[in-house]
């Protein structure tokens, strides 16, 4: 089939614009997920627990009115508001205020940073002794479970014994409630929950009682109650790294979580905690976020501040609850002080060596305002600014400023509570700034500040925080793979199916250079399409990347499994693919697409050599010329071989290196395709019945045309 195209600058711009529009349409659903304004929160209605079921395998997540025309969640919200209306507002008494601590991503290791263990022991003996939290939450990745090379992974019993020793020597279990849950590192190479390799159930505080998610109901002396619900989303079985980064919740565990939430409806607050952010959890419809929307906050870890790019990773989800990722203990030594003061939630993240610890509980940080989940109207009815201050030595001085003006004398009530009288109606509109500084007798000083509001005004969370916490990374990775797969395969198919004759018209030097560059690459794709010994192996490899096995190896120690783009098969079970789509996209970017472009260049060189249209170079410059022509191939092959060794071989054993079509076999294929592409034209690689012709005609100084015929010559 002959296909003629006239390319002008205007048509070229229109084509580029169309490609950009298609890409925007593909990513627009992810951008919509990042909205956190009041309208988007109201538009996303949470589903009542009674309507979350799996009878038909699906559930209606839309906001469908009940038979009496009332919003499905109206009864729950009305009951909550009635309870809030009867409760007291913050005053100067040490009542209805409770504080808790969270630690995440400890990564106790036999090979790296022994101070993780000693610092955690210090934290339990010193910091927790001073703060005296009612509950401590440990949100996963208790151990590192990686070899010294950081590639291989398995459960090391001595790492768990370190954790057990910290709990016993600090006697922390006798002083507070210690709630821990697993992270992905705690599930590396764990074939089942009851396996002897699941050391969490032997050496943790709660693993002996609960294999998966659980609920702890905390009652206080002043009549408040809080439900802490652990979210265990670790895959079962738990593969070795790297394909154990995403969490998975099956239908049985989802139903278990639903029951735990139902048991918590009468609590002042339901506080969810787990390792994985919801953006990295796969779960049945209607999704884990629907369940979490029946609480005010979800505390998690796992992302480690993204290498310092997002030190404070917070977001308000569209369903109206806070999702708060905590910086890791592993490198940052951070922990979170979390308080509920008259049902109003406040928090601060601190380094464990930083003193004094200051948390302003009233007025709370406006960034963490949770619509419909806490009685923020009590801020406007309160009589005092309330502060929690902890330090190693007695507090000697505290000052409070509101909008740069001193709020008055600070009074110490009892324990860590300090108060200052105030008139909230003076700040009834918009955002205001409160600044608190404190100093203790040992010379430790600290200062904190935040925006607050009485009318519910709230600043925005950062875009990067919203991206990492609010998007669906599984869908994002699948879309990314699909886009780059299209870039890798569609040009080959188009060049194969059509015989393309392109005529370009251009009127300026810059436009002409751009179009000549574009046409040269169209010509090279046509050359690939006309070379069967190059085209078909390349196409088959692209197809195998999408549907064939990537490698066969020890997914679990002693258990051979198969890894595909769409998931892993091991021990007769299927683990859906998540991170595999990102690996597939990277493979396309780093190997498939560059190799295709290189092969087109090689065919062009072969054709030029056969027609002797390429000027010869002095022999002394031959090495430099060869390097310029083939450095891309050298980089591609070396990178691919390195990834095969450092990735699959070290992670899944020798078998994963030998039986690895994705990487090891791809190196062999690359050498074969290069040989075919550089073969002389008369040798049959490209064919010579009509060949490929390029003619340029100079019509006048203002306009030139370039015509290229890339006819199939099979």
KACOR-V270896 format. One line per field, one symbol per residue. phi: phi as a letter, one per 40 degrees, with the letter a starting at -180 (. if undefined). burial: 1 if it has 24 or more other C-alpha atoms within 12 Angstrom, else 0. A space follows every 10 residues. Layout:
phi->???
burial->???
//
This chain:
phi->.cbcbbbbdc cccccccccc cccccccddc cccccbcccc cccccccddc bcabcbgbac ccccccccgc ddcccccccc cccccccccd bbbcbfbbbb bbbafcfcbc bbfccdcccc ccdccbcccc cfccabbbcg fcbcfbcccg bcaacbcccc cdcccccccc fcccbacbbb acbcccbdfb cacccccccd cbbccbccbb cbcabbcbbb ccgcabbbbc bcbccbcccc cccacccbbc cdcccccdcc cccbcccdab bcaacccccb bcaccchccc ccccbcabba agcffffgcb cbcbabcccg bcbbcbdccd bcfcabcbbb bfgbcbaabb ccccbccbbc cacccccbcb dgbacccccc bcbacbbbbb acbdcbabbb bbfgbdchcc bccafccbbb cabcccbcbg cbbbbbbaab ccgcbaabaa cbabcgcacc ccccccccbb cbcccccccc ccccccccbc dccccccbcc bbbbbabbcc cccccccccc ccdccccccc bdcbcccccc ccccccbccc abaccbdgbc bbbbdcibba fgbbbdcbcd cccccccccc bdcccccccc cccccccccc cfccccbdcc cddccccccb cdcdcdcccc cccccccccc cbgcdccccb dcbccccccc cccccccccd dcchcbgbcb gbbbbbbcca ccabbbbbbb ccbc
burial->0000001110 0100000000 0000001001 0011111000 1001111110 1110000000 1000000000 0110011001 0001001111 1111111111 1111111111 0000011111 1111111111 1111111111 1111111000 1111111011 1111111001 0110011111 1111111111 1110001111 1011111001 1111111100 0001111111 1111111111 1111111111 1011111101 1101101111 1111111111 1111111111 1111111111 1111100001 1111111111 1111111111 1111111111 1111111111 1100111111 1111111111 1111111111 1101111111 1100101111 1100001001 1100011111 1101001000 1111111110 0000111111 1111111111 1000111111 1111111111 1111111110 1111110111 1111110000 1100110111 1111111111 1111101111 1111110011 1111111011 1111111111 0000111111 1111111111 1111111111 1111111101 0000000000 0000000001 0110011111 1011111111 1110111111 1111111011 1011011111 1001111000 1111000000 0001111111 1111
//
